[in-house]
Amino acid sequence: MKIKRNESFRYQFTEPITGEFYLVKEGRRTPAGLMKIHNISPSGIAIATPLKLPLTRSTSIVVEFSLLSGTEPLKLTGRILHEKMVSAQRLYGLHLETTKEEQQQIIEAIKQIVKQTQ
């Protein structure tokens, strides 16, 4: 099988990771809300929250989380792409506006998680 190295990948967590988020619109931010991260890639993330979030392009979302305990939390900005109801939670797909360095941090953290679970 040929592997395409430039294709993105998505890591699915067996147990969702808890983090916080807030919305920013026109320079104003909302109070922080709790979220659970279900999967992540270098440029996207799926989060669940009981809160209804606006699906507008003018609103950005800032997520803050640690993929590994004891590490500095990542603080990334993105846009909400879609919403899906899953029982009492709303599952949101986000496109992250990550730099190459942030993408590498995500990849390295995922590698460490995979090593720990094997």
C-alpha positions in Angstrom: 0.0 0.0 0.0 1.3 3.4 -0.9 1.3 6.0 1.8 0.7 9.6 0.9 2.8 11.7 3.3 1.1 15.0 2.5 -2.4 13.7 3.4 -3.8 15.0 6.7 -4.8 12.5 9.4 -7.2 12.6 12.3 -6.5 11.0 15.7 -9.6 9.7 17.5 -9.3 9.7 21.3 -10.6 6.6 23.2 -11.5 8.9 26.1 -12.3 12.5 25.2 -10.0 15.2 26.5 -11.4 18.1 28.5 -10.5 21.6 27.6 -12.0 25.1 27.6 -13.1 27.5 24.8 -14.4 31.0 24.3 -15.8 32.9 21.4 -14.5 36.1 20.0 -16.5 38.5 17.9 -15.6 42.1 17.1 -12.9 42.1 19.7 -15.2 40.9 22.5 -14.9 37.5 24.1 -17.4 35.3 25.9 -16.9 33.6 29.3 -15.0 30.3 29.0 -17.0 27.1 28.4 -16.1 23.5 28.9 -15.6 21.1 26.0 -14.6 17.5 25.3 -12.2 16.9 22.4 -13.2 13.8 20.4 -10.6 13.9 17.7 -7.9 16.1 16.3 -5.7 16.7 13.3 -3.1 19.3 12.7 -5.7 21.7 11.2 -9.0 20.5 12.7 -10.7 19.4 15.9 -14.0 17.9 16.9 -15.4 19.2 20.2 -18.6 18.4 22.2 -20.4 20.8 24.5 -24.0 21.2 25.7 -23.9 24.8 24.6 -25.3 26.1 21.3 -22.6 27.9 19.4 -23.2 30.3 16.5 -22.2 29.0 13.1 -21.2 32.4 11.7 -17.9 33.2 9.8 -17.5 36.5 11.7 -17.1 34.6 15.0 -13.9 32.9 15.9 -13.4 30.3 18.6 -10.3 29.9 20.8 -9.7 26.4 22.3 -7.3 25.8 25.1 -6.3 22.2 26.1 -3.4 19.9 26.9 -3.1 16.7 25.0 -0.6 15.3 27.6 -0.9 15.9 31.3 1.8 18.1 32.7 2.4 19.9 29.4 1.8 23.5 28.5 -1.7 23.9 27.1 -2.2 24.7 23.5 -4.2 27.8 22.7 -5.5 27.7 19.1 -7.9 29.9 17.2 -10.4 28.5 14.6 -13.7 28.7 12.9 -16.8 26.5 13.5 -17.6 24.6 10.3 -20.5 22.4 11.3 -22.7 21.1 14.1 -24.2 17.7 14.9 -26.4 16.6 17.8 -25.1 13.5 19.7 -27.4 12.7 22.6 -27.5 15.7 24.9 -24.3 17.1 23.5 -23.6 19.2 20.3 -20.6 18.0 18.3 -18.8 20.8 16.5 -16.2 20.5 13.7 -13.7 23.3 13.8 -11.1 24.4 11.3 -8.0 25.5 13.2 -5.9 28.4 12.0 -2.6 26.8 13.0 1.0 27.7 12.1 3.5 25.1 11.0 4.9 25.1 14.5 1.5 24.5 16.1 0.8 21.7 13.7 4.1 20.1 14.6 3.3 20.4 18.3 -0.1 18.6 17.7 1.7 15.8 15.7 4.3 15.3 18.4 1.7 15.2 21.2 -0.3 12.6 19.2 2.9 10.5 18.7 3.4 10.6 22.5 -0.2 9.6 23.2 0.1 6.6 20.8 3.4 5.5 22.4 1.7 5.6 25.9 -1.3 3.6 24.8 0.7 0.8 23.1 
